Amino acid sequence: MASAQPEQRRKIVGFYHAFADLMAGAVGGVVCAYVGQPFDTIKVKMQTYPHLYKNSLFCLKQTLNKEGIPGIYRGSLPACAAVVGETSVVFMCYGLCQKAICSLFRVDKPENLTTFQNSCAGGTAAFFSSIVLCPTELVKCRVQAMQEAYGNELGSVKKVGPWQVTKNLIKADGIGGLFQGLTSTWLREMPGFFILFGVYEFCRQRIAPAGVAKEDIGPVPTLICGGIAGTALWTLIYPIDVIKSRIQVQSMVGAMPGFGATFIKVLKTEGLPAFTSGLIPCVLRAFPANAAMFITFEWTKNHLRAIGPQ
């Protein structure tokens, strides 16, 4: 009976830590979404309608002229839902996957996993978070590119918000319509989070002074590591993100082929430059948004774990 009590307490602590990771990921996601939203709007517009904008600055000026300040924050609600859903699930699953890898490779605790093992945990966690992310990001992308897709046909695209887009999607294609672009989301997220967590953990290990654990490096180094990891992620997976955005946005004005066919079509008709359209605002967003996300996640997680069962 005595041996059962420590085991039960271990399960309670494990459950609470997963809950803390979930909540910390959600808080980090909110910060990430609002720090990066203006850059993300420009990115999506340039990815899906590159022929309308010669560069990022021109796209920003045109958006402000036509839609005002609210234009660069269009899709903020679904963006926040998308990032919160993704980060809360991915950070919770990341912690669980770390523990699973510890058991598989007989490592005593997650802090002692190698960079590659942490990368594998991140990539696996992204499989689950993509299912949550896809519907909300689909709606976000469509709201952001509504002006370019329909022009003045809707009278005023400002009246078409995320709820109307969601209802139209379900009415036209059923619940399954919310998962348009899921395959390309998996193709982006799994290698993306393999890179993100691998680079983040690697940077924390390298930046930590001798005798200091990577968890104790402080806020500024954590910000730097998070920013570097986010920049590495988006730079390396950006072409996949272009295809995903094309599928999700252009399918609202006509059928769009799958990932492979879309890739070939874009390559043939627009060439390689199309796969870097919008890269600059994406990279400019990646550093501050991911830096803010990681520092918020780490602080919230540590605080919640400190006040919870030990």
C-alpha positions in Angstrom: 0.0 0.0 0.0 2.9 2.3 0.9 4.5 1.7 -2.5 1.2 2.6 -4.3 1.1 6.1 -2.7 4.4 7.3 -4.3 3.3 5.9 -7.7 -0.1 7.7 -7.4 1.6 10.9 -6.5 4.0 10.5 -9.4 1.0 10.3 -11.8 -0.6 13.3 -10.2 2.6 15.3 -10.6 2.9 14.1 -14.2 -0.6 15.1 -15.0 -0.2 18.5 -13.4 3.0 19.1 -15.4 1.2 18.3 -18.6 -1.5 20.7 -17.6 1.1 23.4 -16.8 2.7 22.9 -20.2 -0.7 23.2 -21.9 -1.6 26.5 -20.1 1.9 27.9 -20.5 1.8 27.1 -24.2 -1.6 28.9 -24.5 -0.3 32.0 -22.8 2.9 32.0 -25.0 0.7 31.5 -28.1 -1.4 34.7 -27.3 1.8 36.8 -27.0 3.3 35.2 -30.1 0.1 35.9 -32.2 -0.2 39.6 -31.4 3.5 40.3 -31.6 3.7 38.8 -35.1 0.2 39.5 -36.6 1.1 42.5 -38.8 4.0 40.7 -40.3 1.9 37.5 -40.8 -0.8 39.4 -42.7 1.8 40.8 -45.2 3.3 37.3 -45.5 0.0 35.7 -46.4 -0.9 38.4 -48.9 2.4 38.1 -50.7 2.4 34.3 -50.6 -1.0 34.0 -52.2 -1.1 37.0 -54.6 2.6 37.8 -55.3 1.7 39.4 -58.7 -0.1 42.2 -56.8 2.9 43.3 -54.7 6.4 44.0 -55.8 7.9 43.9 -52.2 6.9 43.7 -48.5 6.9 47.5 -48.0 4.7 48.1 -51.0 2.3 45.4 -49.7 2.2 47.1 -46.3 1.5 50.6 -47.9 -1.2 49.2 -50.1 -2.9 47.4 -47.2 -2.8 50.5 -45.1 -4.2 52.7 -47.9 -7.1 50.3 -48.7 -7.9 48.8 -45.3 -6.3 51.1 -42.7 -4.6 49.9 -39.5 -7.3 47.2 -39.0 -6.2 45.7 -42.3 -2.8 44.5 -41.0 -4.6 43.0 -38.0 -7.3 41.2 -40.1 -7.6 37.6 -38.9 -6.3 38.4 -35.4 -9.0 36.4 -33.7 -8.5 33.2 -35.8 -4.7 33.8 -35.7 -4.8 33.9 -31.9 -7.0 30.8 -31.8 -4.6 29.1 -34.3 -1.5 29.9 -32.4 -3.0 29.3 -29.0 -4.4 25.9 -30.1 -1.1 25.0 -31.7 1.3 26.1 -29.0 -0.8 24.7 -26.1 -1.0 21.3 -27.7 2.5 21.2 -29.1 4.1 22.2 -25.7 2.0 19.7 -23.8 2.8 17.0 -26.3 6.4 18.0 -26.4 6.7 17.4 -22.7 4.9 14.0 -23.0 7.1 13.0 -26.0 10.2 13.9 -24.1 9.2 11.6 -21.3 8.4 8.8 -23.8 11.8 9.2 -25.4 13.4 9.1 -21.9 11.7 5.7 -21.4 12.7 4.5 -24.8 16.3 5.4 -24.5 16.6 4.9 -20.8 17.5 8.6 -20.0 16.8 9.6 -16.4 15.1 12.9 -17.1 14.1 15.2 -20.1 16.8 17.7 -19.2 19.4 15.1 -20.2 18.1 14.4 -23.7 20.3 15.1 -26.6 19.5 17.8 -29.2 18.5 15.1 -31.7 16.2 13.5 -29.1 14.6 16.8 -28.3 14.1 17.4 -32.0 12.3 14.1 -32.4 10.0 15.0 -29.5 9.2 18.3 -31.1 8.5 16.8 -34.6 6.3 14.1 -33.1 4.3 16.7 -31.0 3.7 18.7 -34.1 1.7 15.8 -35.6 -1.0 16.3 -33.0 -0.9 20.1 -32.9 -1.4 20.3 -36.7 -4.8 18.8 -36.3 -5.8 21.6 -34.0 -4.0 24.3 -36.1 -5.3 23.5 -39.6 -8.9 24.7 -39.3 -8.1 27.9 -37.4 -5.2 28.8 -39.7 -7.3 28.1 -42.8 -9.9 30.6 -41.6 -7.1 33.1 -40.7 -5.5 32.9 -44.1 -8.8 33.4 -45.9 -9.7 36.4 -43.8 -6.3 38.0 -44.3 -6.5 37.6 -48.1 -10.2 38.4 -48.5 -9.5 41.7 -50.2 -7.3 40.2 -52.8 -9.6 37.2 -53.5 -12.8 39.1 -54.0 -11.9 42.8 -54.5 -15.1 44.8 -54.3 -17.4 41.9 -55.1 -18.4 41.6 -51.5 -19.2 45.3 -51.1 -17.0 45.6 -48.0 -14.7 42.8 -47.1 -14.5 44.3 -43.6 -17.9 42.8 -42.9 -16.7 39.3 -43.6 -15.1 38.0 -40.4 -13.8 34.7 -39.2 -17.2 33.4 -38.1 -18.8 34.1 -41.5 -15.8 32.4 -43.2 -16.2 29.4 -41.0 -19.9 29.1 -41.6 -19.3 29.4 -45.4 -16.7 26.7 -45.3 -18.9 24.2 -43.4 -21.9 25.0 -45.6 -19.9 24.5 -48.8 -17.7 21.5 -47.8 -18.9 20.2 -44.5 -16.8 19.7 -41.5 -14.1 18.2 -43.7 -13.7 21.5 -45.4 -12.1 22.9 -42.3 -9.1 20.6 -42.9 -8.2 21.8 -46.3 -4.4 21.9 -46.3 -3.9 19.4 -43.5 -1.4 17.4 -45.4 0.7 20.5 -46.2 0.3 21.6 -42.6 1.8 18.2 -41.4 4.6 18.6 -44.0 5.4 22.0 -42.7 4.9 21.5 -38.9 6.6 18.2 -38.3 10.0 19.1 -39.8 9.4 22.7 -38.6 9.1 21.8 -34.9 11.9 19.2 -35.3 14.0 22.3 -36.2 12.5 24.7 -33.7 13.0 22.6 -30.6 16.3 21.2 -31.8 17.8 24.7 -32.4 16.2 26.0 -29.2 17.6 23.3 -27.0 21.0 23.4 -28.8 21.3 27.2 -28.3 20.4 26.9 -24.6 23.0 24.3 -24.1 25.7 26.3 -25.9 24.8 29.6 -24.2 24.7 28.3 -20.7 27.9 29.1 -18.7 29.9 26.2 -17.2 28.1 24.8 -14.2 24.8 26.5 -15.1 21.8 24.4 -16.2 20.2 25.5 -19.5 16.9 26.0 -17.6 18.6 28.7 -15.5 20.3 30.9 -18.2 17.9 33.8 -17.6 15.3 35.8 -19.6 17.6 37.6 -22.1 19.5 34.4 -23.3 16.1 32.6 -23.4 14.7 35.4 -25.7 17.8 35.1 -27.9 17.5 31.3 -28.2 13.8 31.5 -28.9 14.3 34.1 -31.6 17.1 32.1 -33.3 15.0 29.0 -33.2 12.0 30.7 -34.7 14.1 32.3 -37.5 15.7 28.9 -38.3 12.3 27.2 -38.5 10.6 29.7 -40.9 13.7 30.2 -43.1 13.9 26.4 -43.7 10.3 25.5 -44.1 9.1 28.6 -45.9 8.5 27.1 -49.4 6.2 24.5 -47.8 4.3 27.3 -46.1 3.8 29.0 -49.4 2.1 25.9 -50.9 -0.1 25.5 -47.8 -1.3 29.1 -48.0 -2.0 28.8 -51.7 -4.1 25.7 -51.1 -6.0 27.2 -48.2 -6.7 30.7 -49.7 -7.2 30.0 -53.4 -9.5 27.1 -52.8 -12.2 29.6 -51.8 -12.4 31.0 -55.3 -12.1 27.6 -57.1 -10.8 24.1 -56.7 -7.1 23.9 -55.8 -5.1 20.7 -56.4 -3.2 18.8 -53.7 0.3 19.6 -52.4 2.3 18.0 -55.1 0.2 19.3 -58.0 0.2 22.8 -56.5 3.9 22.8 -56.0 4.5 21.8 -59.7 1.9 24.3 -60.9 3.6 27.2 -59.0 7.0 26.1 -60.1 6.0 26.0 -63.8 4.0 29.2 -63.9 5.9 31.4 -61.5 9.3 29.9 -61.0 11.4 29.5 -57.9 11.0 33.2 -56.7 7.4 32.4 -55.9 8.6 30.2 -53.0 10.3 33.1 -51.3 7.5 35.7 -51.8 6.8 37.1 -48.4 9.9 35.6 -46.8 11.2 39.0 -45.5 8.2 39.9 -43.3 8.1 36.2 -42.2 11.7 36.3 -41.0 11.1 39.8 -39.4 8.2 38.3 -37.6 9.9 35.1 -36.6 12.5 36.4 -34.2 10.4 38.7 -32.0 7.3 36.5 -32.1 9.1 33.3 -31.1 11.4 35.0 -28.6 8.3 36.4 -26.9 6.6 33.0 -27.1 9.4 31.0 -25.5 10.2 33.5 -22.7 6.4 33.6 -21.9 6.1 29.9 -22.0 9.2 29.2 -19.8 8.1 31.8 -17.2 4.5 30.6 -17.0 5.5 26.9 -16.9 8.0 27.4 -14.2 5.6 29.5 -12.1 2.8 27.0 -12.5 5.0 24.1 -11.7 6.4 25.9 -8.6 2.9 26.3 -7.1 1.7 22.9 -8.0 2.2 19.4 -6.5 5.9 18.4 -6.1 
